[in-house]
Amino acid sequence: MPENFPGSLAAVYPIVYNFSFIPAEGIITITMIIINIPAVKTALSRIRTVAVI
């Protein structure tokens, strides 16, 4: 915790600091799950094939 951080918020700081990454991690995880669903994977490969031609 920074030295100049208000003492009254000292209990909140660790919670905010430690959980600040969860939304970004959640978005990345959900995106990876969706991309790995077989139907989505097939559709993406078809799009890649059409886009290359």
CHARMM internal coordinates of N, CA and C (Angstrom, degrees):
IC EDIT
DIST 1 N 1 CA 1.4320
DIST 1 CA 1 C 1.5299
ANGL 1 N 1 CA 1 C 108.35
DIST 1 C 2 N 1.3310
ANGL 1 CA 1 C 2 N 116.80
DIHE 1 N 1 CA 1 C 2 N 136.94
DIST 2 N 2 CA 1.4623
ANGL 1 C 2 N 2 CA 119.65
DIHE 1 CA 1 C 2 N 2 CA 179.85
DIST 2 CA 2 C 1.5370
ANGL 2 N 2 CA 2 C 111.75
DIHE 1 C 2 N 2 CA 2 C -60.08
DIST 2 C 3 N 1.2970
ANGL 2 CA 2 C 3 N 115.69
DIHE 2 N 2 CA 2 C 3 N 149.23
DIST 3 N 3 CA 1.4687
ANGL 2 C 3 N 3 CA 121.29
DIHE 2 CA 2 C 3 N 3 CA -179.07
DIST 3 CA 3 C 1.5265
ANGL 3 N 3 CA 3 C 112.37
DIHE 2 C 3 N 3 CA 3 C -62.36
DIST 3 C 4 N 1.3354
ANGL 3 CA 3 C 4 N 117.73
DIHE 3 N 3 CA 3 C 4 N -36.81
DIST 4 N 4 CA 1.4644
ANGL 3 C 4 N 4 CA 121.26
DIHE 3 CA 3 C 4 N 4 CA -175.20
DIST 4 CA 4 C 1.5262
ANGL 4 N 4 CA 4 C 112.71
DIHE 3 C 4 N 4 CA 4 C -90.90
DIST 4 C 5 N 1.3189
ANGL 4 CA 4 C 5 N 118.68
DIHE 4 N 4 CA 4 C 5 N 15.03
DIST 5 N 5 CA 1.4654
ANGL 4 C 5 N 5 CA 122.35
DIHE 4 CA 4 C 5 N 5 CA -179.96
DIST 5 CA 5 C 1.5254
ANGL 5 N 5 CA 5 C 109.30
DIHE 4 C 5 N 5 CA 5 C -75.39
DIST 5 C 6 N 1.3526
ANGL 5 CA 5 C 6 N 117.72
DIHE 5 N 5 CA 5 C 6 N 137.72
DIST 6 N 6 CA 1.4753
ANGL 5 C 6 N 6 CA 120.24
DIHE 5 CA 5 C 6 N 6 CA -178.56
DIST 6 CA 6 C 1.5296
ANGL 6 N 6 CA 6 C 111.71
DIHE 5 C 6 N 6 CA 6 C -61.71
DIST 6 C 7 N 1.3086
ANGL 6 CA 6 C 7 N 116.03
DIHE 6 N 6 CA 6 C 7 N 134.09
DIST 7 N 7 CA 1.4626
ANGL 6 C 7 N 7 CA 121.36
DIHE 6 CA 6 C 7 N 7 CA -178.52
DIST 7 CA 7 C 1.5146
ANGL 7 N 7 CA 7 C 113.31
DIHE 6 C 7 N 7 CA 7 C -63.39
DIST 7 C 8 N 1.3313
ANGL 7 CA 7 C 8 N 117.19
DIHE 7 N 7 CA 7 C 8 N -29.93
DIST 8 N 8 CA 1.4572
ANGL 7 C 8 N 8 CA 119.85
DIHE 7 CA 7 C 8 N 8 CA -178.38
DIST 8 CA 8 C 1.5294
ANGL 8 N 8 CA 8 C 112.57
DIHE 7 C 8 N 8 CA 8 C -68.84
DIST 8 C 9 N 1.3198
ANGL 8 CA 8 C 9 N 117.01
DIHE 8 N 8 CA 8 C 9 N -20.55
DIST 9 N 9 CA 1.4617
ANGL 8 C 9 N 9 CA 121.12
DIHE 8 CA 8 C 9 N 9 CA 179.39
DIST 9 CA 9 C 1.5227
ANGL 9 N 9 CA 9 C 112.54
DIHE 8 C 9 N 9 CA 9 C -103.51
DIST 9 C 10 N 1.3103
ANGL 9 CA 9 C 10 N 116.71
DIHE 9 N 9 CA 9 C 10 N 12.30
DIST 10 N 10 CA 1.4657
ANGL 9 C 10 N 10 CA 121.06
DIHE 9 CA 9 C 10 N 10 CA -175.96
DIST 10 CA 10 C 1.5241
ANGL 10 N 10 CA 10 C 112.43
DIHE 9 C 10 N 10 CA 10 C -61.35
DIST 10 C 11 N 1.3162
ANGL 10 CA 10 C 11 N 118.93
DIHE 10 N 10 CA 10 C 11 N -32.46
DIST 11 N 11 CA 1.4617
ANGL 10 C 11 N 11 CA 121.32
DIHE 10 CA 10 C 11 N 11 CA -179.66
DIST 11 CA 11 C 1.5258
ANGL 11 N 11 CA 11 C 111.27
DIHE 10 C 11 N 11 CA 11 C -75.80
DIST 11 C 12 N 1.3098
ANGL 11 CA 11 C 12 N 117.79
DIHE 11 N 11 CA 11 C 12 N -25.94
DIST 12 N 12 CA 1.4682
ANGL 11 C 12 N 12 CA 122.11
DIHE 11 CA 11 C 12 N 12 CA -177.70
DIST 12 CA 12 C 1.5264
ANGL 12 N 12 CA 12 C 111.22
DIHE 11 C 12 N 12 CA 12 C -83.52
DIST 12 C 13 N 1.2924
ANGL 12 CA 12 C 13 N 117.50
DIHE 12 N 12 CA 12 C 13 N -31.13
DIST 13 N 13 CA 1.4681
ANGL 12 C 13 N 13 CA 121.43
DIHE 12 CA 12 C 13 N 13 CA -174.85
DIST 13 CA 13 C 1.5245
ANGL 13 N 13 CA 13 C 113.70
DIHE 12 C 13 N 13 CA 13 C -54.61
DIST 13 C 14 N 1.3323
ANGL 13 CA 13 C 14 N 120.24
DIHE 13 N 13 CA 13 C 14 N -50.09
DIST 14 N 14 CA 1.4687
ANGL 13 C 14 N 14 CA 119.19
DIHE 13 CA 13 C 14 N 14 CA -178.89
DIST 14 CA 14 C 1.5284
ANGL 14 N 14 CA 14 C 112.76
DIHE 13 C 14 N 14 CA 14 C -62.13
DIST 14 C 15 N 1.3201
ANGL 14 CA 14 C 15 N 116.12
DIHE 14 N 14 CA 14 C 15 N -36.20
DIST 15 N 15 CA 1.4665
ANGL 14 C 15 N 15 CA 119.56
DIHE 14 CA 14 C 15 N 15 CA 179.46
DIST 15 CA 15 C 1.5228
ANGL 15 N 15 CA 15 C 110.34
DIHE 14 C 15 N 15 CA 15 C -64.90
DIST 15 C 16 N 1.3134
ANGL 15 CA 15 C 16 N 117.39
DIHE 15 N 15 CA 15 C 16 N -49.50
DIST 16 N 16 CA 1.4612
ANGL 15 C 16 N 16 CA 121.68
DIHE 15 CA 15 C 16 N 16 CA 179.86
DIST 16 CA 16 C 1.5242
ANGL 16 N 16 CA 16 C 110.62
DIHE 15 C 16 N 16 CA 16 C -64.04
DIST 16 C 17 N 1.3028
ANGL 16 CA 16 C 17 N 117.10
DIHE 16 N 16 CA 16 C 17 N -43.57
DIST 17 N 17 CA 1.4642
ANGL 16 C 17 N 17 CA 121.07
DIHE 16 CA 16 C 17 N 17 CA -178.03
DIST 17 CA 17 C 1.5254
ANGL 17 N 17 CA 17 C 111.47
DIHE 16 C 17 N 17 CA 17 C -64.40
DIST 17 C 18 N 1.3094
ANGL 17 CA 17 C 18 N 117.33
DIHE 17 N 17 CA 17 C 18 N -46.98
DIST 18 N 18 CA 1.4664
ANGL 17 C 18 N 18 CA 121.31
DIHE 17 CA 17 C 18 N 18 CA -175.97
DIST 18 CA 18 C 1.5210
ANGL 18 N 18 CA 18 C 113.23
DIHE 17 C 18 N 18 CA 18 C -74.36
DIST 18 C 19 N 1.3103
ANGL 18 CA 18 C 19 N 118.25
DIHE 18 N 18 CA 18 C 19 N -29.04
DIST 19 N 19 CA 1.4530
ANGL 18 C 19 N 19 CA 120.51
DIHE 18 CA 18 C 19 N 19 CA -178.02
DIST 19 CA 19 C 1.5315
ANGL 19 N 19 CA 19 C 113.30
DIHE 18 C 19 N 19 CA 19 C -99.89
DIST 19 C 20 N 1.3094
ANGL 19 CA 19 C 20 N 117.77
DIHE 19 N 19 CA 19 C 20 N 5.43
DIST 20 N 20 CA 1.4641
ANGL 19 C 20 N 20 CA 120.21
DIHE 19 CA 19 C 20 N 20 CA -179.23
DIST 20 CA 20 C 1.5221
ANGL 20 N 20 CA 20 C 112.48
DIHE 19 C 20 N 20 CA 20 C -70.63
DIST 20 C 21 N 1.3228
ANGL 20 CA 20 C 21 N 118.47
DIHE 20 N 20 CA 20 C 21 N -22.05
DIST 21 N 21 CA 1.4565
ANGL 20 C 21 N 21 CA 121.69
DIHE 20 CA 20 C 21 N 21 CA -178.96
DIST 21 CA 21 C 1.5220
ANGL 21 N 21 CA 21 C 112.81
DIHE 20 C 21 N 21 CA 21 C -87.17
DIST 21 C 22 N 1.3131
ANGL 21 CA 21 C 22 N 119.17
DIHE 21 N 21 CA 21 C 22 N -13.64
DIST 22 N 22 CA 1.4674
ANGL 21 C 22 N 22 CA 121.89
DIHE 21 CA 21 C 22 N 22 CA -172.60
DIST 22 CA 22 C 1.5358
ANGL 22 N 22 CA 22 C 113.11
DIHE 21 C 22 N 22 CA 22 C -62.08
DIST 22 C 23 N 1.3278
ANGL 22 CA 22 C 23 N 121.70
DIHE 22 N 22 CA 22 C 23 N -43.55
DIST 23 N 23 CA 1.4754
ANGL 22 C 23 N 23 CA 118.77
DIHE 22 CA 22 C 23 N 23 CA 178.52
DIST 23 CA 23 C 1.5333
ANGL 23 N 23 CA 23 C 112.90
DIHE 22 C 23 N 23 CA 23 C -59.40
DIST 23 C 24 N 1.3066
ANGL 23 CA 23 C 24 N 117.41
DIHE 23 N 23 CA 23 C 24 N -44.30
DIST 24 N 24 CA 1.4666
ANGL 23 C 24 N 24 CA 120.20
DIHE 23 CA 23 C 24 N 24 CA 179.53
DIST 24 CA 24 C 1.5208
ANGL 24 N 24 CA 24 C 110.65
DIHE 23 C 24 N 24 CA 24 C -65.50
DIST 24 C 25 N 1.3040
ANGL 24 CA 24 C 25 N 117.73
DIHE 24 N 24 CA 24 C 25 N -42.80
DIST 25 N 25 CA 1.4647
ANGL 24 C 25 N 25 CA 121.77
DIHE 24 CA 24 C 25 N 25 CA 178.51
DIST 25 CA 25 C 1.5248
ANGL 25 N 25 CA 25 C 110.69
DIHE 24 C 25 N 25 CA 25 C -63.37
DIST 25 C 26 N 1.3226
ANGL 25 CA 25 C 26 N 116.27
DIHE 25 N 25 CA 25 C 26 N -39.02
DIST 26 N 26 CA 1.4626
ANGL 25 C 26 N 26 CA 120.64
DIHE 25 CA 25 C 26 N 26 CA 178.45
DIST 26 CA 26 C 1.5174
ANGL 26 N 26 CA 26 C 112.07
DIHE 25 C 26 N 26 CA 26 C -63.85
DIST 26 C 27 N 1.3265
ANGL 26 CA 26 C 27 N 116.40
DIHE 26 N 26 CA 26 C 27 N -43.10
DIST 27 N 27 CA 1.4663
ANGL 26 C 27 N 27 CA 120.62
DIHE 26 CA 26 C 27 N 27 CA 178.96
DIST 27 CA 27 C 1.5237
ANGL 27 N 27 CA 27 C 110.38
DIHE 26 C 27 N 27 CA 27 C -63.44
DIST 27 C 28 N 1.3048
ANGL 27 CA 27 C 28 N 117.07
DIHE 27 N 27 CA 27 C 28 N -43.80
DIST 28 N 28 CA 1.4697
ANGL 27 C 28 N 28 CA 120.61
DIHE 27 CA 27 C 28 N 28 CA 179.09
DIST 28 CA 28 C 1.5255
ANGL 28 N 28 CA 28 C 110.51
DIHE 27 C 28 N 28 CA 28 C -63.11
DIST 28 C 29 N 1.3222
ANGL 28 CA 28 C 29 N 117.48
DIHE 28 N 28 CA 28 C 29 N -44.47
DIST 29 N 29 CA 1.4616
ANGL 28 C 29 N 29 CA 121.26
DIHE 28 CA 28 C 29 N 29 CA -178.59
DIST 29 CA 29 C 1.5260
ANGL 29 N 29 CA 29 C 111.45
DIHE 28 C 29 N 29 CA 29 C -65.18
DIST 29 C 30 N 1.3188
ANGL 29 CA 29 C 30 N 117.34
DIHE 29 N 29 CA 29 C 30 N -45.99
DIST 30 N 30 CA 1.4670
ANGL 29 C 30 N 30 CA 120.79
DIHE 29 CA 29 C 30 N 30 CA 179.47
DIST 30 CA 30 C 1.5203
ANGL 30 N 30 CA 30 C 110.57
DIHE 29 C 30 N 30 CA 30 C -62.88
DIST 30 C 31 N 1.3199
ANGL 30 CA 30 C 31 N 117.14
DIHE 30 N 30 CA 30 C 31 N -41.18
DIST 31 N 31 CA 1.4631
ANGL 30 C 31 N 31 CA 120.93
DIHE 30 CA 30 C 31 N 31 CA 177.85
DIST 31 CA 31 C 1.5190
ANGL 31 N 31 CA 31 C 110.83
DIHE 30 C 31 N 31 CA 31 C -61.25
DIST 31 C 32 N 1.3173
ANGL 31 CA 31 C 32 N 117.22
DIHE 31 N 31 CA 31 C 32 N -43.81
DIST 32 N 32 CA 1.4663
ANGL 31 C 32 N 32 CA 120.39
DIHE 31 CA 31 C 32 N 32 CA 179.65
DIST 32 CA 32 C 1.5278
ANGL 32 N 32 CA 32 C 111.47
DIHE 31 C 32 N 32 CA 32 C -65.67
DIST 32 C 33 N 1.3104
ANGL 32 CA 32 C 33 N 117.68
DIHE 32 N 32 CA 32 C 33 N -36.81
DIST 33 N 33 CA 1.4658
ANGL 32 C 33 N 33 CA 120.80
DIHE 32 CA 32 C 33 N 33 CA 177.67
DIST 33 CA 33 C 1.5231
ANGL 33 N 33 CA 33 C 110.20
DIHE 32 C 33 N 33 CA 33 C -66.02
DIST 33 C 34 N 1.3334
ANGL 33 CA 33 C 34 N 116.89
DIHE 33 N 33 CA 33 C 34 N -45.28
DIST 34 N 34 CA 1.4665
ANGL 33 C 34 N 34 CA 120.50
DIHE 33 CA 33 C 34 N 34 CA -179.23
DIST 34 CA 34 C 1.5202
ANGL 34 N 34 CA 34 C 110.71
DIHE 33 C 34 N 34 CA 34 C -63.75
DIST 34 C 35 N 1.3236
ANGL 34 CA 34 C 35 N 117.64
DIHE 34 N 34 CA 34 C 35 N -42.40
DIST 35 N 35 CA 1.4631
ANGL 34 C 35 N 35 CA 120.98
DIHE 34 CA 34 C 35 N 35 CA -178.91
DIST 35 CA 35 C 1.5283
ANGL 35 N 35 CA 35 C 110.86
DIHE 34 C 35 N 35 CA 35 C -64.29
DIST 35 C 36 N 1.3271
ANGL 35 CA 35 C 36 N 117.46
DIHE 35 N 35 CA 35 C 36 N -31.13
DIST 36 N 36 CA 1.4592
ANGL 35 C 36 N 36 CA 120.75
DIHE 35 CA 35 C 36 N 36 CA -177.14
DIST 36 CA 36 C 1.5283
ANGL 36 N 36 CA 36 C 113.98
DIHE 35 C 36 N 36 CA 36 C -87.90
DIST 36 C 37 N 1.3398
ANGL 36 CA 36 C 37 N 118.95
DIHE 36 N 36 CA 36 C 37 N 1.00
DIST 37 N 37 CA 1.4631
ANGL 36 C 37 N 37 CA 120.86
DIHE 36 CA 36 C 37 N 37 CA 173.40
DIST 37 CA 37 C 1.5294
ANGL 37 N 37 CA 37 C 106.54
DIHE 36 C 37 N 37 CA 37 C -69.23
DIST 37 C 38 N 1.3337
ANGL 37 CA 37 C 38 N 118.15
DIHE 37 N 37 CA 37 C 38 N 132.45
DIST 38 N 38 CA 1.4732
ANGL 37 C 38 N 38 CA 120.48
DIHE 37 CA 37 C 38 N 38 CA -174.49
DIST 38 CA 38 C 1.5316
ANGL 38 N 38 CA 38 C 114.90
DIHE 37 C 38 N 38 CA 38 C -53.09
DIST 38 C 39 N 1.3162
ANGL 38 CA 38 C 39 N 118.87
DIHE 38 N 38 CA 38 C 39 N -42.88
DIST 39 N 39 CA 1.4678
ANGL 38 C 39 N 39 CA 120.68
DIHE 38 CA 38 C 39 N 39 CA -179.41
DIST 39 CA 39 C 1.5287
ANGL 39 N 39 CA 39 C 111.15
DIHE 38 C 39 N 39 CA 39 C -64.42
DIST 39 C 40 N 1.3138
ANGL 39 CA 39 C 40 N 116.51
DIHE 39 N 39 CA 39 C 40 N -40.34
DIST 40 N 40 CA 1.4686
ANGL 39 C 40 N 40 CA 120.51
DIHE 39 CA 39 C 40 N 40 CA 179.11
DIST 40 CA 40 C 1.5193
ANGL 40 N 40 CA 40 C 109.88
DIHE 39 C 40 N 40 CA 40 C -68.78
DIST 40 C 41 N 1.3217
ANGL 40 CA 40 C 41 N 116.70
DIHE 40 N 40 CA 40 C 41 N -40.59
DIST 41 N 41 CA 1.4583
ANGL 40 C 41 N 41 CA 120.92
DIHE 40 CA 40 C 41 N 41 CA 179.55
DIST 41 CA 41 C 1.5348
ANGL 41 N 41 CA 41 C 110.21
DIHE 40 C 41 N 41 CA 41 C -61.61
DIST 41 C 42 N 1.3273
ANGL 41 CA 41 C 42 N 116.58
DIHE 41 N 41 CA 41 C 42 N -42.07
DIST 42 N 42 CA 1.4636
ANGL 41 C 42 N 42 CA 120.88
DIHE 41 CA 41 C 42 N 42 CA 178.34
DIST 42 CA 42 C 1.5242
ANGL 42 N 42 CA 42 C 111.12
DIHE 41 C 42 N 42 CA 42 C -64.66
DIST 42 C 43 N 1.3018
ANGL 42 CA 42 C 43 N 116.63
DIHE 42 N 42 CA 42 C 43 N -44.88
DIST 43 N 43 CA 1.4672
ANGL 42 C 43 N 43 CA 120.50
DIHE 42 CA 42 C 43 N 43 CA 179.56
DIST 43 CA 43 C 1.5258
ANGL 43 N 43 CA 43 C 111.05
DIHE 42 C 43 N 43 CA 43 C -62.54
DIST 43 C 44 N 1.3230
ANGL 43 CA 43 C 44 N 117.48
DIHE 43 N 43 CA 43 C 44 N -41.81
DIST 44 N 44 CA 1.4616
ANGL 43 C 44 N 44 CA 120.20
DIHE 43 CA 43 C 44 N 44 CA 179.22
DIST 44 CA 44 C 1.5251
ANGL 44 N 44 CA 44 C 111.58
DIHE 43 C 44 N 44 CA 44 C -65.25
DIST 44 C 45 N 1.3298
ANGL 44 CA 44 C 45 N 117.13
DIHE 44 N 44 CA 44 C 45 N -37.23
DIST 45 N 45 CA 1.4646
ANGL 44 C 45 N 45 CA 118.77
DIHE 44 CA 44 C 45 N 45 CA 178.57
DIST 45 CA 45 C 1.5245
ANGL 45 N 45 CA 45 C 110.36
DIHE 44 C 45 N 45 CA 45 C -68.13
DIST 45 C 46 N 1.3370
ANGL 45 CA 45 C 46 N 118.10
DIHE 45 N 45 CA 45 C 46 N -36.11
DIST 46 N 46 CA 1.4735
ANGL 45 C 46 N 46 CA 120.69
DIHE 45 CA 45 C 46 N 46 CA 176.27
DIST 46 CA 46 C 1.5279
ANGL 46 N 46 CA 46 C 110.51
DIHE 45 C 46 N 46 CA 46 C -65.60
DIST 46 C 47 N 1.3079
ANGL 46 CA 46 C 47 N 116.93
DIHE 46 N 46 CA 46 C 47 N -40.56
DIST 47 N 47 CA 1.4710
ANGL 46 C 47 N 47 CA 120.47
DIHE 46 CA 46 C 47 N 47 CA 178.62
DIST 47 CA 47 C 1.5171
ANGL 47 N 47 CA 47 C 110.07
DIHE 46 C 47 N 47 CA 47 C -63.77
DIST 47 C 48 N 1.3454
ANGL 47 CA 47 C 48 N 117.08
DIHE 47 N 47 CA 47 C 48 N -42.32
DIST 48 N 48 CA 1.4625
ANGL 47 C 48 N 48 CA 120.20
DIHE 47 CA 47 C 48 N 48 CA 178.33
DIST 48 CA 48 C 1.5173
ANGL 48 N 48 CA 48 C 111.06
DIHE 47 C 48 N 48 CA 48 C -61.79
DIST 48 C 49 N 1.3307
ANGL 48 CA 48 C 49 N 116.98
DIHE 48 N 48 CA 48 C 49 N -40.91
DIST 49 N 49 CA 1.4630
ANGL 48 C 49 N 49 CA 121.47
DIHE 48 CA 48 C 49 N 49 CA 179.50
DIST 49 CA 49 C 1.5163
ANGL 49 N 49 CA 49 C 110.46
DIHE 48 C 49 N 49 CA 49 C -63.12
DIST 49 C 50 N 1.3064
ANGL 49 CA 49 C 50 N 117.87
DIHE 49 N 49 CA 49 C 50 N -45.95
DIST 50 N 50 CA 1.4655
ANGL 49 C 50 N 50 CA 121.70
DIHE 49 CA 49 C 50 N 50 CA -179.63
DIST 50 CA 50 C 1.5237
ANGL 50 N 50 CA 50 C 110.73
DIHE 49 C 50 N 50 CA 50 C -67.09
DIST 50 C 51 N 1.3213
ANGL 50 CA 50 C 51 N 117.27
DIHE 50 N 50 CA 50 C 51 N -37.48
DIST 51 N 51 CA 1.4581
ANGL 50 C 51 N 51 CA 120.83
DIHE 50 CA 50 C 51 N 51 CA -177.73
DIST 51 CA 51 C 1.5166
ANGL 51 N 51 CA 51 C 111.81
DIHE 50 C 51 N 51 CA 51 C -69.10
DIST 51 C 52 N 1.3182
ANGL 51 CA 51 C 52 N 117.98
DIHE 51 N 51 CA 51 C 52 N -30.17
DIST 52 N 52 CA 1.4736
ANGL 51 C 52 N 52 CA 121.54
DIHE 51 CA 51 C 52 N 52 CA -178.43
DIST 52 CA 52 C 1.5240
ANGL 52 N 52 CA 52 C 110.54
DIHE 51 C 52 N 52 CA 52 C -73.88
DIST 52 C 53 N 1.3009
ANGL 52 CA 52 C 53 N 116.69
DIHE 52 N 52 CA 52 C 53 N -35.34
DIST 53 N 53 CA 1.4761
ANGL 52 C 53 N 53 CA 120.01
DIHE 52 CA 52 C 53 N 53 CA -176.15
DIST 53 CA 53 C 1.4838
ANGL 53 N 53 CA 53 C 112.66
DIHE 52 C 53 N 53 CA 53 C -69.80
END
COOR INIT
IC SEED 1 N 1 CA 1 C
IC BUILD
